[in-house]
């Protein structure tokens, strides 16, 4: 039922939401990347960075450096 409504599986949906929240934290906070990774449900910064890069095509540190000034609230 979930997959029919959103055209994606529940795991993928949760992962997309985690990555969206993580990207906001990277841009709007000074939290360490490891803390964002753990808060986002990842067991390590390496695992978080690997998945983050799949979504945003940049590692979290570079994403923060490149976009923080553009999207700061």
C-alpha positions in Angstrom: 0.0 0.0 0.0 2.8 2.5 0.9 4.7 1.8 -2.3 1.5 2.3 -4.4 0.8 5.7 -2.8 4.3 7.2 -2.9 5.8 5.1 -5.7 8.7 4.1 -3.5 9.3 1.6 -0.8 9.2 2.5 2.9 12.9 2.1 3.4 13.8 4.3 0.5 11.3 6.9 1.6 12.8 7.0 5.1 16.3 7.2 3.7 15.2 10.1 1.4 13.8 11.9 4.5 16.9 11.3 6.5 19.1 12.7 3.7 16.9 15.8 3.3 17.1 16.5 7.0 20.8 15.9 7.1 21.3 18.3 4.2 19.4 21.0 6.2 21.5 20.3 9.3 24.7 20.6 7.2 23.6 24.0 5.9 21.9 25.5 8.9 23.9 24.3 11.9 27.5 24.0 13.0 27.1 20.4 14.1 29.9 18.0 13.3 29.3 15.7 10.4 29.7 12.6 12.7 26.9 14.0 14.9 24.6 14.6 11.9 25.4 11.1 10.7 24.5 9.5 14.0 21.4 11.7 14.4 20.4 10.5 10.9 20.5 6.9 11.9 23.9 5.9 10.5 26.4 3.9 12.5 29.4 5.7 11.1 30.4 8.9 9.3 31.7 6.7 6.4 28.4 5.0 5.9 26.6 8.4 6.0 29.0 10.0 3.6 28.7 7.1 1.1 24.9 7.4 1.0 24.9 11.3 1.1 27.1 11.3 -1.9 24.7 9.1 -3.8 22.0 11.7 -3.2 23.8 14.9 -3.6 26.9 13.9 -5.7 29.2 15.6 -3.1 30.6 14.4 0.2 28.9 16.1 3.2 31.9 18.4 4.0 32.2 19.7 0.4 28.4 20.1 0.2 28.4 22.2 3.4 31.4 24.3 2.2 29.9 24.9 -1.2 26.3 25.6 -0.3 26.2 26.9 3.2 26.4 30.6 2.3 23.8 30.2 -0.5 21.1 28.5 1.6 21.7 29.8 5.1 18.4 30.7 6.8 
